[in-house]
Amino acid sequence: MKRILIILFAFLPLLVTAQMVQPTKWTATEIGDSVRLKATIEEGWHMTIIEFGDREFDEEYKDSFVLTVAKADLTPIRFNNCNDVMCTAPEVWEYTAHSASSNEQIQNSKLKIQNDGRSLWVIFLLGLLGGLLAIFTPCVWPIIPMTVSFFLKKGGGLRDAVLYGLSIIILYVGLGLLVTILFGASALNEMSTNAVVNIVFFLILVIFALSFFGLFEITLPDSWSTALDSKARSTGGFLSILLMAFTLVIVSFSCTGPIIGTLLVEAAGRSLLAPAIGMLGFAIALALPFSLFAMFPEWLKQAPKSGDWMTSFKVVLAFLELALSLKFLSVADMAYGWGILPRWLFIAIWIACFLGIGIYLLWNIRNVSTTRKIIRVLVILPSLAFAGYLVPGLWGAPVKAISAFAPPMEIMGREVYDDFEEGMAYARQEGKPVLVDFTGYGCVNCRKMEAFVLNNDSVKARLQNYVFIELFVDHRLDTDHDGESEGTENSRLQRERFGSNAQPFYVQLDPQGNQVAEPMAFTTDPMEFINWLKY
């Protein structure tokens, strides 16, 4: 069982290395008062120019695109790229005039990625949080005094403490970079709604949760840590410290592995550097106590001793892992229309997880010290309060705090069409305007829009004026149209007719299908959305 889990974890980077693909590279060459623009497009991709001043481009360009324009007419170029399985979010390339010679090429002067994914700062902070959590697990905390004792015996002091912390950072960031180097830019925007991939994500997190519950341990072979430890003690200098840090990584794997795995899963689909940035945050937090206690060993006297409290900490993490795993099962369930995890059941399981945290920590609370009672109460009260907050969600309340994770909620008081032509036919019959909502089951910001904006009473009142067409671009069920899935058809409609493939994406049309306003993207401000509506 352990070996199988090790192999499963070893292949995790294959599944979580979603990268920011950039198939088009722009160059510019100044020729007198003009500029020659050239786009070089990777094989297997084609580029569509969405906006470039008043110019119109109807073609999809492969291999390359060349255009010479006067400097006075230069405007930012908005474009996107597609291959057979995915499209990138729209990007903007802007040429800035330089005092360069006529043959000097300026590579990618400005590239502004319009992406609704989480920023690298958020990934970094998630990594930092994961590292802080890992410190207090029974695989890491007891190692701190052992490490400090080793440094004191060697007499390395401050220098060795700093090098040890840097070694931990190097190893974990190296892991993130290895993920990027080995697997490169991939098509996880498509994979993110693939049933198999999401089920694997779900199972991985469930396995991690069961490990934290104590059913088994996910460990690397003991011979690895023994060999590294022996080598570290017989080697001097920075190599010795680096080997010690590597030993820590292996020995603590049964506790840090689930946290790292969860972090890498959350980094899926973000950007090229997301795995490394996440590991940087994780490593900084994990390395900090080792370095500080090695610098100031007297602090260890005030530090909590190892004990049963670390087991309780792991169990709390297990409940959180279990709740998070449902996000991936939900995406697969919705994309393929299985109907096994409706919104009320999703919320019910989350309620059970947070009730579980509260009840577990409340059990035998009389038998712990006063300090630990206080700490437990500080966790019990928010857990039970959050479970209570979720209860109205069983009957349709928005419960906005989990809007990014839960299945989409039904917006009351509107009739929804899921077929564009059918909705437009009804609009022409009734003479009513149309609001088209391009959304996705795996779209976090779409869920936030539904909870914060579309479910707002004032917004719902205005939506009564429209025929509402909701099109999921990642719906995987086949249709009768050439064997393509509904999601593929909806995605093509958004891309070819409206020049975008980012979600959420809202378009207003008159009854004849003419666009009456600029499209609306993500916002959590109901008034901004209301002001955007024309009817």
Secondary structure, DSSP 4 states (H G I P E B T S, - for coil): -HHHHHHHHHTHHHHH-------EEEEEEEETTEEEEEEEE-TT-EEEEEEBTTB-----EESEEEEEEEGGG--PEEEEEE-SS-BPPPEEEE-------TT-EEE-SEEEE---SPPHHHHHHHHHHHHHHHHTSTTTTTHHHHHHHHHHHHT-HHHHHHHHHHHHHHHHHHHHHHHHHHH-S--HHHHTT-HHHHHHHHHHHHHHHHHHHTS------HHHHHHHHHHHHH--HHHHHHHHHHHHHHHTHHHHHHHHHHHHHHTTTS-TTHHHHHHHHHHHHHHHHHHHHHH-GGGGGTSPPSSHHHHHHHHHHHHHHHHHHHHHHHHHHHHHT--SS-HHHHHHHHHHHHHHHHHHHHTTGGGS-HHHHHHHHHHHHHHHHHHHHHGGGGGT---GGGTTTSPPPPPTT--EES-HHHHHHHHHHHT--EEEEEE-TT-HHHHHHIIIIITSHHHHHHHTTSEEEEEETT---B-SSTT-BHHHHHHHHHHHHHS---SSEEEEE-TTS-B-S--B-----HHHHHHH---
